[in-house]
Amino acid sequence: MSEHHHSRRLLYIVVGILFLLSAVVFYVKLRYLNFSLDDRNSSFYQVDADLSFTPEPGKTVRIVLALPDVTPGFCYGLGPADGKFRILGQGIDRRAELELPPSQEEGRRRVIQYRFRIVRCEPESQPAVPPRVMPETMVADSVRIAGDALWKQADPELRLSPPARIPALLRLLGAATPPERQKLSIRGGVEGSVAGAVEILNRHGIPARPLAGIYLDEKHSQQPPSLFLEAYYGGAWHVFRPNTGEEGLPPDFLILQKGERALFEVSGATGSSVRFAVTRVPVGAERLNRIRASILGERLLPDLTLFSLPAAEQNMFKHLALLPLAILLIVLTRNIIGIQTMGTFMPVLIAMAFLEMKLLPGLINFTLILTVGLAIRFWLSRLNLLMVPRISAVVVVVILLMQLISVAANVLRLPDFMAVTFFPLIIIAWTIERASTIWEEDGPVNTLKQLGASLVAGALCYLVLSNSYLQYLLYTFAELNLVLLGIILLLGTYTGYRLTELVRFQALAVKR
């Protein structure tokens, strides 16, 4: 008994230390480091541009990257991950430049990262700068003929104004086949559509230029730059979306480059490309980093904070930030309420798949796969197969079911159901196997109860995991996980009745 009391006392001491440490760190962040409980107005965007290329042996690599243009509602700030970059020019011609010494390693791909920050600010009304008069460019007769044909097709009677004619032209270019688009530009895809529209509009007296930028959205991991068309008429510049012709700049869109000049240029290398990752960083992280630098020095452990990680990795940790809270929910469900789920943490994994699919399509897909999978599993039991081959067969069947659901969703134009591939494949196969075993041992009623409880728990975990404010709190104030850990440890000592058991034994209590 003394040993039991000693272990219990030790547990309480550990939990007390966890709570105290969490409270101290939380208070210091709020009081002295400028961290805030506001998840919107107390952060800035960190943008990482990853340029990948293969250096040519013996040649100096020169990298030039366009920096953000003036976008209404956003302000640009310097913050390069590699201090070797130089800033050249200003305004829309502002660029970051880096030169790398010749490399003797042939065929090895390199990645250089440039980091800058974007802060929300009050939009300033700026007068539209009229386009410069550009000399008429010489184009081949085939290009001119193809452009004139599309121009007349967009407006056969030549009566439409630019706000109506430009979207019609963009929709025609979007619907054109690759051979038809190549008559106007050798580029393919959206880039070819924008280049073709620019060529046609400029020759018919409407100044136009391409516009490149990125979405300030943490869900777009490693996103390529997006292209739009900008045309000048009525004394102002107007932005149009390629292929659809929709007018207007999307919300939270950051302009990086305007005009024909390339978004990035790499010389002395081949196969160059650029991808962007965006994440939101608390303002207090900057003060924390400065304090770290003053204590440890700039060169000693320069990336000691979680907020120093690349944007893509930070976004991944943000997805995982709420998992401890969802796990605590499962512990409460099983140990305090007394609801048995199909597998301990299967509802949490299923809820993570629901995040990509939305809740209702996720529940329908999961129920459908589980129902058909159980039917196949019962049929396989008649063949007297060994366990590993049987489960492997179930995995293959689940894959085929996912393919069938995706194809059917594509035919029926149900895009939410096409994300069925986000379900954890092996977990579903084991769930089917476990459900069939419980069905044979305890009957269908207990099996359906556990499956229903798993779906309810998964839906509750989804509501937790999809809460953006809770995600901000548990990622920004990661010390709160120590509180969750302490609560889980305390729940591990609970040996009393569960709530379901109180209902279950209520009849005995009444008889007494």
C-alpha positions as CSV (number, residue, x, y, z in Angstrom):
1,M,0.0,0.0,0.0
2,S,2.9,2.4,0.8
3,E,4.3,1.8,-2.6
4,H,1.0,2.6,-4.2
5,H,0.8,5.9,-2.2
6,H,4.4,6.7,-3.2
7,S,3.6,6.3,-6.9
8,R,0.4,8.3,-6.6
9,R,2.3,11.1,-4.7
10,L,5.0,11.0,-7.4
11,L,2.3,11.3,-10.1
12,Y,0.7,14.3,-8.4
13,I,4.1,16.0,-8.2
14,V,4.8,15.4,-11.9
15,V,1.4,16.7,-12.9
16,G,1.9,19.8,-10.6
17,I,5.2,20.5,-12.2
18,L,3.6,20.2,-15.7
19,F,0.8,22.6,-14.8
20,L,3.2,25.1,-13.2
21,L,5.6,25.1,-16.1
22,S,2.8,25.5,-18.6
23,A,1.4,28.4,-16.6
24,V,4.7,30.2,-16.3
25,V,5.6,29.9,-20.0
26,F,2.1,30.9,-21.0
27,Y,2.2,34.0,-18.7
28,V,5.7,35.1,-19.9
29,K,4.6,34.8,-23.6
30,L,1.5,37.0,-22.9
31,R,3.2,39.5,-20.6
32,Y,6.7,40.0,-21.9
33,L,6.9,38.5,-25.5
34,N,3.9,40.3,-27.1
35,F,2.1,37.0,-27.9
36,S,-1.6,37.5,-28.1
37,L,-4.8,35.4,-27.7
38,D,-6.1,37.1,-30.8
39,D,-5.5,34.8,-33.8
40,R,-6.0,37.4,-36.5
41,N,-4.5,40.8,-35.7
42,S,-1.4,39.6,-33.9
43,S,0.4,37.7,-36.7
44,F,2.2,38.2,-40.0
45,Y,2.6,35.9,-43.0
46,Q,5.9,34.1,-43.5
47,V,6.5,33.2,-47.2
48,D,9.2,30.8,-48.2
49,A,10.2,30.7,-51.9
50,D,12.0,27.4,-52.6
51,L,14.0,27.6,-55.9
52,S,15.2,24.3,-57.1
53,F,17.7,23.8,-59.9
54,T,20.5,21.6,-61.2
55,P,23.8,23.5,-61.5
56,E,25.9,23.2,-64.6
57,P,29.5,22.1,-63.7
58,G,32.0,24.9,-63.6
59,K,29.4,27.7,-64.1
60,T,28.4,30.4,-61.6
61,V,24.8,30.2,-60.7
62,R,22.9,33.5,-60.7
63,I,19.4,33.6,-59.2
64,V,17.0,36.6,-59.5
65,L,13.6,36.5,-57.9
66,A,10.8,39.1,-58.1
67,L,9.7,40.4,-54.7
68,P,6.1,41.3,-53.8
69,D,4.5,44.2,-55.6
70,V,2.2,46.7,-53.8
71,T,-1.0,44.7,-53.1
72,P,-3.9,46.5,-51.5
73,G,-4.2,45.6,-47.8
74,F,-0.7,44.1,-47.5
75,C,2.8,45.5,-46.6
76,Y,6.0,43.8,-47.5
77,G,8.9,43.3,-45.1
78,L,12.4,41.8,-45.5
79,G,13.3,38.6,-43.7
80,P,15.5,36.4,-45.9
81,A,16.4,32.9,-44.7
82,D,19.7,33.3,-46.4
83,G,21.4,36.7,-45.8
84,K,23.4,36.3,-49.0
85,F,20.6,37.8,-51.1
86,R,20.9,41.3,-52.4
87,I,17.9,43.6,-53.0
88,L,17.9,45.4,-56.3
89,G,15.5,48.0,-57.8
90,Q,12.3,49.3,-56.3
91,G,8.5,49.1,-56.9
92,I,7.4,46.5,-59.3
93,D,11.0,46.0,-60.4
94,R,12.3,45.1,-57.0
95,R,14.1,41.8,-57.0
96,A,16.4,39.6,-54.8
97,E,19.7,38.5,-56.4
98,L,22.1,35.7,-55.3
99,E,25.2,34.4,-56.9
100,L,26.6,30.9,-56.1
101,P,30.1,29.8,-56.9
102,P,30.7,27.1,-59.6
103,S,29.8,23.6,-58.5
104,Q,31.9,20.6,-59.4
105,E,29.1,18.1,-58.6
106,E,27.3,17.0,-61.7
107,G,23.6,16.2,-61.6
108,R,23.0,17.1,-58.0
109,R,19.8,19.1,-57.5
110,R,20.0,22.1,-55.1
111,V,17.3,24.1,-53.3
112,I,17.8,27.7,-52.3
113,Q,15.2,29.3,-50.0
114,Y,14.3,33.0,-49.7
115,R,12.1,34.1,-46.9
116,F,10.1,37.3,-46.6
117,R,7.1,38.5,-44.6
118,I,3.8,40.1,-45.4
119,V,1.8,42.1,-42.9
120,R,-1.8,43.3,-43.2
121,C,-2.1,47.0,-43.3
122,E,-4.6,49.7,-44.3
123,P,-5.1,49.7,-48.0
124,E,-3.9,52.9,-49.6
125,S,-5.7,54.3,-52.7
126,Q,-3.1,54.6,-55.4
127,P,-3.8,56.2,-58.8
128,A,-3.7,53.8,-61.7
129,V,-0.4,54.2,-63.6
130,P,-1.3,54.4,-67.3
131,P,0.6,51.9,-69.5
132,R,3.6,53.0,-71.4
133,V,3.2,53.2,-75.1
134,M,4.8,50.1,-76.4
135,P,6.1,49.8,-80.0
136,E,4.1,47.4,-82.1
137,T,5.7,44.0,-82.1
138,M,6.2,42.0,-85.2
139,V,4.3,38.7,-85.2
140,A,3.9,35.9,-87.8
141,D,1.0,36.1,-90.1
142,S,-0.4,32.8,-88.7
143,V,-0.4,34.3,-85.2
144,R,-2.1,37.4,-86.3
145,I,-4.8,35.5,-88.3
146,A,-5.5,33.1,-85.3
147,G,-5.7,36.1,-82.9
148,D,-8.1,38.0,-85.2
149,A,-10.3,34.9,-85.6
150,L,-10.6,34.6,-81.8
151,W,-11.3,38.3,-81.4
152,K,-14.2,38.1,-83.9
153,Q,-15.5,34.9,-82.3
154,A,-15.6,36.6,-78.9
155,D,-17.6,39.5,-80.4
156,P,-19.0,38.7,-83.8
157,E,-20.8,42.0,-84.1
158,L,-18.0,44.0,-82.6
159,R,-20.3,45.8,-80.2
160,L,-19.1,44.5,-76.8
161,S,-17.2,46.8,-74.4
162,P,-13.9,45.6,-72.9
163,P,-15.5,44.4,-69.6
164,A,-17.6,42.0,-71.6
165,R,-15.3,41.2,-74.5
166,I,-12.2,40.3,-72.4
167,P,-14.0,37.5,-70.4
168,A,-15.4,36.1,-73.6
169,L,-12.0,36.0,-75.1
170,L,-10.5,34.3,-72.0
171,R,-13.2,31.7,-72.0
172,L,-12.5,30.9,-75.7
173,L,-8.8,30.5,-75.0
174,G,-9.5,28.3,-72.0
175,A,-11.7,26.0,-74.1
176,A,-9.2,25.9,-77.0
177,T,-7.3,22.7,-77.7
178,P,-3.5,22.7,-77.3
179,P,-2.9,22.9,-81.1
180,E,-5.2,25.9,-81.3
181,R,-3.5,27.6,-78.4
182,Q,-0.1,27.0,-79.9
183,K,-1.0,29.1,-82.9
184,L,-0.9,32.1,-80.5
185,S,1.8,31.1,-78.0
186,I,4.3,28.2,-77.7
187,R,3.6,28.1,-74.0
188,G,1.0,25.6,-72.7
189,G,-1.8,25.6,-70.1
190,V,-2.8,28.8,-68.3
191,E,0.5,30.5,-69.2
192,G,-0.3,30.0,-72.9
193,S,-3.8,31.3,-72.5
194,V,-2.6,34.5,-70.7
195,A,0.2,35.1,-73.3
196,G,-2.3,34.6,-76.1
197,A,-4.8,37.1,-74.6
198,V,-2.1,39.6,-74.0
199,E,-1.0,39.4,-77.6
200,I,-4.5,39.8,-79.0
201,L,-5.5,42.6,-76.6
202,N,-2.4,44.7,-77.2
203,R,-2.8,44.5,-81.0
204,H,-6.4,45.7,-80.7
205,G,-5.7,48.7,-78.6
206,I,-6.3,47.4,-75.1
207,P,-3.1,47.4,-73.1
208,A,-2.7,44.1,-71.2
209,R,0.0,42.3,-69.2
210,P,0.3,39.1,-67.2
211,L,0.1,39.2,-63.4
212,A,1.8,36.5,-61.2
213,G,1.3,35.9,-57.5
214,I,0.5,33.5,-54.7
215,Y,-2.4,32.8,-52.3
216,L,-1.7,33.7,-48.7
217,D,-3.3,30.4,-47.7
218,E,-1.7,27.8,-45.4
219,K,-3.6,24.9,-47.1
220,H,-1.7,25.4,-50.3
221,S,1.5,23.6,-49.5
222,Q,4.4,24.2,-51.9
223,Q,2.1,26.1,-54.3
224,P,3.4,27.3,-57.8
225,P,2.8,30.9,-58.8
226,S,-0.7,31.6,-60.2
227,L,-1.2,33.7,-63.3
228,F,-3.9,36.3,-64.0
229,L,-4.5,38.8,-66.8
230,E,-4.5,42.6,-66.2
231,A,-6.0,44.9,-68.8
232,Y,-6.2,48.7,-68.8
233,Y,-9.3,50.5,-69.9
234,G,-11.6,53.2,-68.5
235,G,-8.6,54.9,-66.7
236,A,-7.9,51.9,-64.5
237,W,-6.3,48.4,-64.5
238,H,-8.7,45.4,-64.2
239,V,-7.7,41.9,-63.3
240,F,-9.3,38.8,-64.9
241,R,-9.0,35.1,-64.1
242,P,-7.7,33.0,-67.0
243,N,-10.1,30.4,-68.6
244,T,-13.2,31.7,-66.8
245,G,-12.9,35.4,-67.3
246,E,-14.0,36.2,-63.8
247,E,-13.1,39.8,-62.9
248,G,-11.4,40.8,-59.7
249,L,-8.3,39.9,-57.7
250,P,-9.0,37.0,-55.3
251,P,-9.0,37.7,-51.6
252,D,-5.7,37.1,-49.8
253,F,-3.8,37.1,-53.1
254,L,-0.2,38.5,-53.1
255,I,1.1,40.1,-56.3
256,L,4.7,39.1,-57.0
257,Q,5.2,40.3,-60.6
258,K,3.5,42.4,-63.3
259,G,4.5,42.5,-67.0
260,E,6.4,40.2,-69.3
261,R,9.5,40.0,-67.1
262,A,10.0,36.5,-65.6
263,L,9.0,35.9,-62.0
264,F,12.4,34.3,-61.5
265,E,15.5,33.8,-63.5
266,V,18.3,31.3,-63.0
267,S,21.4,31.2,-65.1
268,G,24.2,28.6,-65.0
269,A,21.7,25.9,-64.1
270,T,19.0,23.7,-65.7
271,G,15.6,22.5,-64.7
272,S,14.8,25.5,-62.5
273,S,11.4,25.9,-60.7
274,V,10.0,27.8,-57.8
275,R,7.4,26.8,-55.2
276,F,6.0,28.9,-52.4
277,A,4.8,27.9,-48.9
278,V,2.9,30.3,-46.6
279,T,2.3,30.2,-42.9
280,R,1.1,32.7,-40.2
281,V,3.6,33.5,-37.5
282,P,2.7,35.3,-34.2
283,V,4.3,38.7,-33.8
284,G,5.7,37.6,-30.4
285,A,7.8,35.0,-32.2
286,E,10.0,37.9,-33.5
287,R,10.6,39.2,-29.9
288,L,11.3,35.7,-28.7
289,N,13.9,35.2,-31.5
290,R,15.6,38.5,-30.6
291,I,15.9,37.5,-26.9
292,R,17.3,34.2,-27.9
293,A,19.9,35.9,-30.2
294,S,20.9,38.3,-27.4
295,I,21.5,35.4,-25.0
296,L,23.0,32.8,-27.2
297,G,24.2,34.9,-30.1
298,E,23.2,35.0,-33.7
299,R,25.3,32.1,-34.8
300,L,24.6,29.8,-31.9
301,L,21.4,27.7,-32.4
302,P,19.9,30.2,-34.8
303,D,16.8,28.1,-35.4
304,L,15.9,27.2,-31.8
305,T,12.3,28.2,-32.1
306,L,9.4,26.3,-33.7
307,F,8.6,29.4,-35.7
308,S,12.0,29.3,-37.4
309,L,11.0,26.1,-39.3
310,P,10.2,26.4,-43.0
311,A,6.6,27.4,-43.7
312,A,5.6,24.0,-45.1
313,E,6.9,22.2,-41.9
314,Q,5.1,24.7,-39.7
315,N,1.8,24.1,-41.5
316,M,2.3,20.4,-40.9
317,F,2.8,20.9,-37.2
318,K,-0.3,23.1,-37.1
319,H,-2.3,20.1,-38.5
320,L,-0.9,18.0,-35.6
321,A,-1.4,20.7,-32.9
322,L,-4.9,19.6,-32.0
323,L,-4.2,15.9,-31.9
324,P,-3.5,15.9,-28.1
325,L,-6.9,17.6,-27.5
326,A,-8.6,15.0,-29.7
327,I,-6.8,12.2,-27.9
328,L,-8.0,13.6,-24.5
329,L,-11.5,13.5,-25.9
330,I,-11.1,9.8,-26.7
331,V,-9.7,9.2,-23.2
332,L,-12.8,10.9,-21.7
333,T,-15.1,9.0,-24.0
334,R,-13.7,5.6,-23.1
335,N,-12.6,5.9,-19.5
336,I,-15.1,8.3,-18.0
337,I,-18.2,8.0,-20.2
338,G,-17.6,4.3,-20.9
339,I,-18.3,4.3,-24.7
340,Q,-16.4,1.6,-26.5
341,T,-15.0,2.5,-29.9
342,M,-13.7,0.3,-32.7
343,G,-10.0,0.7,-32.0
344,T,-8.6,3.1,-29.5
345,F,-7.5,6.0,-31.7
346,M,-9.2,5.0,-34.9
347,P,-11.8,7.8,-34.6
348,V,-9.0,10.4,-34.5
349,L,-7.4,9.1,-37.7
350,I,-10.8,9.0,-39.4
351,A,-11.4,12.6,-38.2
352,M,-8.2,13.7,-39.9
353,A,-9.5,12.2,-43.1
354,F,-12.8,14.1,-42.6
355,L,-10.8,17.4,-42.5
356,E,-9.9,16.8,-46.2
357,M,-13.3,15.6,-47.3
358,K,-15.8,17.5,-45.1
359,L,-17.8,15.8,-42.5
360,L,-21.0,14.6,-44.3
361,P,-19.2,13.1,-47.4
362,G,-16.6,11.6,-45.1
363,L,-19.3,9.8,-43.0
364,I,-21.1,8.5,-46.1
365,N,-17.8,7.3,-47.7
366,F,-16.7,5.6,-44.5
367,T,-20.1,3.9,-44.0
368,L,-20.2,2.7,-47.6
369,I,-16.6,1.3,-47.6
370,L,-17.2,-0.4,-44.2
371,T,-20.5,-2.0,-45.3
372,V,-19.1,-3.4,-48.6
373,G,-15.9,-4.4,-46.9
374,L,-17.7,-6.3,-44.2
375,A,-19.7,-8.2,-46.8
376,I,-16.5,-9.1,-48.7
377,R,-14.9,-10.1,-45.4
378,F,-17.7,-12.5,-44.5
379,W,-17.5,-14.1,-47.9
380,L,-13.7,-14.5,-47.5
381,S,-14.2,-16.3,-44.2
382,R,-15.8,-19.2,-46.1
383,L,-12.5,-19.8,-47.9
384,N,-10.7,-20.6,-44.6
385,L,-7.8,-18.2,-45.4
386,L,-4.9,-17.4,-43.0
387,M,-5.1,-14.1,-41.2
388,V,-2.4,-12.2,-43.2
389,P,-3.6,-13.2,-46.7
390,R,-7.2,-12.4,-45.6
391,I,-6.4,-8.9,-44.4
392,S,-4.3,-8.4,-47.5
393,A,-7.3,-9.3,-49.6
394,V,-9.4,-6.8,-47.7
395,V,-6.8,-4.1,-48.3
396,V,-7.0,-4.8,-52.1
397,V,-10.8,-4.7,-51.9
398,V,-10.8,-1.4,-50.1
399,I,-8.5,0.1,-52.8
400,L,-10.8,-1.0,-55.5
401,L,-13.8,0.4,-53.6
402,M,-12.0,3.8,-53.3
403,Q,-11.3,3.8,-57.0
404,L,-14.9,3.0,-57.8
405,I,-16.2,5.8,-55.5
406,S,-13.8,8.3,-57.0
407,V,-14.9,7.4,-60.6
408,A,-18.6,7.5,-59.7
409,A,-18.1,10.9,-57.9
410,N,-16.4,12.3,-61.0
411,V,-19.2,11.1,-63.2
412,L,-21.9,12.6,-60.9
413,R,-19.9,15.8,-60.4
414,L,-19.5,15.3,-56.6
415,P,-15.9,16.6,-56.0
416,D,-16.2,16.2,-52.2
417,F,-16.5,12.5,-52.6
418,M,-13.4,12.2,-54.8
419,A,-11.2,12.8,-51.8
420,V,-11.8,9.3,-50.5
421,T,-8.1,8.5,-50.9
422,F,-7.4,10.5,-47.7
423,F,-8.8,7.7,-45.6
424,P,-6.1,5.7,-43.8
425,L,-6.1,2.5,-45.9
426,I,-4.6,0.1,-43.4
427,I,-6.7,1.4,-40.5
428,I,-9.9,0.8,-42.5
429,A,-8.8,-2.7,-43.4
430,W,-8.1,-3.5,-39.7
431,T,-11.4,-2.0,-38.7
432,I,-13.2,-4.3,-41.1
433,E,-11.3,-7.3,-39.8
434,R,-12.0,-6.3,-36.2
435,A,-15.6,-5.6,-36.8
436,S,-16.1,-9.0,-38.5
437,T,-14.4,-10.7,-35.5
438,I,-16.6,-8.9,-33.0
439,W,-19.7,-9.8,-35.1
440,E,-18.8,-13.5,-34.9
441,E,-18.0,-13.4,-31.2
442,D,-20.4,-10.9,-29.7
443,G,-23.1,-10.6,-32.3
444,P,-24.2,-7.8,-34.7
445,V,-25.8,-5.6,-32.0
446,N,-22.4,-5.0,-30.1
447,T,-20.7,-4.6,-33.5
448,L,-23.1,-1.9,-34.7
449,K,-22.9,-0.2,-31.3
450,Q,-19.1,0.1,-31.4
451,L,-19.2,1.2,-35.1
452,G,-21.8,3.8,-34.3
453,A,-19.8,5.0,-31.3
454,S,-16.7,5.3,-33.5
455,L,-18.5,7.4,-36.0
456,V,-19.9,9.7,-33.3
457,A,-16.4,10.0,-31.7
458,G,-14.9,10.6,-35.1
459,A,-17.4,13.4,-35.7
460,L,-16.6,15.0,-32.4
461,C,-12.9,14.8,-33.1
462,Y,-13.5,16.4,-36.4
463,L,-15.2,19.4,-34.7
464,V,-12.2,19.8,-32.5
465,L,-9.6,19.4,-35.3
466,S,-11.4,21.8,-37.6
467,N,-11.5,24.6,-35.0
468,S,-9.0,27.2,-36.3
469,Y,-8.9,29.2,-33.1
470,L,-8.0,26.1,-31.0
471,Q,-5.4,25.3,-33.5
472,Y,-3.9,28.8,-33.1
473,L,-3.8,28.4,-29.3
474,L,-2.3,25.0,-29.1
475,Y,0.3,25.8,-31.8
476,T,1.3,29.3,-30.6
477,F,1.1,28.3,-26.9
478,A,2.5,24.7,-27.3
479,E,3.1,24.6,-23.5
480,L,-0.7,24.0,-23.1
481,N,0.0,20.5,-24.2
482,L,1.7,20.0,-20.9
483,V,-1.7,20.7,-19.2
484,L,-3.4,18.1,-21.5
485,L,-0.6,15.6,-20.7
486,G,-1.2,16.2,-17.0
487,I,-5.0,15.7,-17.3
488,I,-4.4,12.5,-19.2
489,L,-2.1,11.2,-16.5
490,L,-4.7,12.0,-13.8
491,L,-7.4,10.3,-15.8
492,G,-5.1,7.2,-15.9
493,T,-5.7,6.8,-12.1
494,Y,-9.5,6.9,-12.3
495,T,-10.9,3.5,-11.2
496,G,-14.5,4.6,-10.4
497,Y,-17.7,3.8,-12.3
498,R,-18.2,5.0,-15.8
499,L,-21.3,7.0,-16.7
500,T,-22.7,4.2,-18.8
501,E,-22.2,1.8,-16.0
502,L,-24.3,4.0,-13.7
503,V,-27.1,3.8,-16.2
504,R,-26.6,0.1,-16.6
505,F,-26.7,-0.7,-12.8
506,Q,-29.4,1.8,-12.0
507,A,-32.0,-1.0,-11.6
508,L,-29.9,-2.7,-8.8
509,A,-29.7,0.6,-7.0
510,V,-33.5,1.1,-7.1
511,K,-34.1,-2.4,-5.7
512,R,-32.1,-1.6,-2.6
